[in-house]
Each structure stands twice: as structure tokens, then as C-alpha cells.
Amino acid sequence: MQRVVLVLPVEPLSVDDSFRVDRWPLHITVVPPFTARVSLAEIVRLVHSVAHDEKPFTVTVGDEALFGRDHDVPVNLIVHEERLFGLQHKLTDALVEAGPGVPRHPFSPHITMKDHARAYAGDSHLIDRLAVVDMAPRSDPKGRRVLAIAPFGSRPA
């Protein structure tokens, strides 16, 4: 079983990009990491299906907060945007229906601050694609890897 996360890239991402955990390009986490109980191909199909019906939209960066088990991961929350939260619900509903073990609890879309990059309250970002990212163990020297990109309004190749 593969552990993946669904994100909305703020900085460019392409399929097969890989990066260390501490060097993630800026992104909005929209569905938290989960262990897939269906094939990766099925997850990618579901993500493309949802993305196909979406149009690009803009989000605004909000207040700072601390996430993580120990509340030691600095993030910026995303100001409430109906289309973002609608997209999040569509993704979660599609994945839960497929049965891959996606958590149903409320999750706050956010941008994690990194040493090399961060967002600031009031920043605006155009959102026009989804990415499926492999959440390899932190010890994996390759780090995270982009498994699929699903541009809004397009069919999978």
C-alpha cells in the first residue's frame, strides 16, 4: 500500500519531480496524507475526474498557525474560499467512496513554511491543478515524488 497526499501546487511541479522533505516546493495541502487501499491508478483516475470539472480559482493566504502532533510545524492557513473547500469535499468524497482510507475529519488547507520558502498573509495564488505526491518515509534518500498532475478542465492523457 502506498502513502500519498493531494496538494495544490503554488510553485511549479511536474510528474516525477522529487525533493527532500525539507525542500518541498510551496503547495496547499488539500487532502492530508493517507495510505491508499486501492491502486495508485484508481487514485490518479479519481483525481483527474475531479480536476476535469474544475476551473482555476484564486486563494488568499491567511493567518499563521502551528500544525503537527507537537504543534511545531509553522503554516499559513488559507482564507475561506468556497471553491477550495468544495474541491476538498469532492476529493474526499470520491476517495472515501473508493475506499482508500482517507480521513473524514475536518482538515484545514494550508501552506507549510519552509526554510527556503514561505507564503505571507495577504498573498494570492492562482490554483489550476492538483498533484498526487508519494509520501515515502522521511528516511528515503529520494524524499517525496510527484506521481501525477491533474490540470483543471483537462482529461487524463
Buried (B, 14 or more C-beta within 10 A) or exposed (E): EBBBBBBBBBEEBEEEBBBEBEEBBBBBBBBBEBEBBBEBEBBBBBBBBBBBEBEEBEBBBBEBEEBEEEEEEBBBBBBEBEBBBEBBEBBBBBBEEBEBBBEEEEBBBBBBBBEEBBBEEEBEBEBBBBBBBBBBEEEBEEBBBBBBBBBBEBEEE
